[in-house]
Amino acid sequence: MYETGKLAQVTSEMRRYNLHILGVSEYRWTGSGKMKTDTGETVLYSGREDNHHFEGVAIIPKKGTEKVLIEWKHVNSRLITAKLKGVHTNMTLIQCYAPTNDSDEAAKDILL
């Protein structure tokens, strides 16, 4: 997601498949925050704080869905949560990232 045009490509696919919420691992942005895309989707993201563009997670609600967003919390570069208001009950989404089996053992053993 760190490459130019990737966010636009992902949100385009999200609209094509009519997804209301998309969780993304390996988002690769640094820091954390909330931003709006040119097409109206809200991006909630949480990445590394050391300016290294790997790891990172994001939750992308489709345009208009952000009005049911109660709160969101970035935990670290591997975990983000969002609480959404529902009709009968509220829902908490958790998006997480875990290193793949190809990663070195030290990266897999780190508990964040």
N, C-alpha and C positions, 0 to 999 in steps of 0.2 A: 504494500500500500504506500510505500515511500516514493514510488516512481510517479512521474507526472502523468496525470490522466487516469490513474488507477481508481481513485475515489469515484469519478464520474462513470467509469466502466462498471464498478460494483453497484452503484445506485441505479444505473440503467438496467442491469440484470435483475435487481431487486424489484423494480417496477414491472419488468417483463414477466416475472414469475408471480407477480401480485403478492409479494411478501409484505406483511405488516411490520415485522421487526426482524432485524438481521443481527446476529452476533458474529463478530469477526475476531479471530486469533491471528497472531503474527501481523498486527496492524502496523508496527514499525515506526510510529510517530513518537517523538519524545515529549515528556511532560504529560499533563492531563488537562482536560477542558471540555468545553461544549461549543460546537460551531454549527452553523447552518450552511448547507450546500447551495449552489446556484439554483438547483431545482427544488429546494424547499425541505429536504430531509434534514433532520437534526442528527449530529454525530456526537456521541458521548465517548470519550476515549481516555485511556490511561496507559502511559508508556514509561519508559525508563527516564530517569532524571540525570543520567550521566552523558547525554548526547550521543549515545550509541543507538543506531537505528535497527534494533532487533527486539524480539519479543513484542509486547504491547497487545492490548485488547480494546475492543470497541463494541458499542451497541448502537445500531442505527434504526430508529423508528421511522416509518414512512411519513411523508408529509401529512400533517393533521393529527397524527397519533401522539405527537409530543404534548398535546393539551391534556392527556390523561397521565402524564408523567408527574408523579408526586415528588419524588426525590431520586437522586442518583449519587453514588459514592465510588470514587476511585480508591482502591485499596493499595495496589502496586501495579507493576508492569505485567502481572499475570492474572489480575482479578479486578473486575468491576461489577457493580450491582446497580439495578434500577428498579424502583418500586412504581407500579402502575395502578391507577384506580380502575376497578372493575365494576360491573353492574351489581353482582352479588357479593363479591369479595375482592380484595386487592391482591395483586400478584407481584412477586419479587423475581426478577430475572437475574441470573448470575452467569456471567461470561468469564471463562477461565482459559488459560493457556498453560500447557505442560510441554516441556521439551520432548522431542521425538526420541525414539530408540537410537537414532543416529548421533544424538548429542553426546558429549562426553559425560562420564559418570558424575563428575563434580557438579555440573549444571543440573543434572537430574536429581541430585541429592539435596540441593539447596531448598530449605523450607522458608518461604517468604511470608 
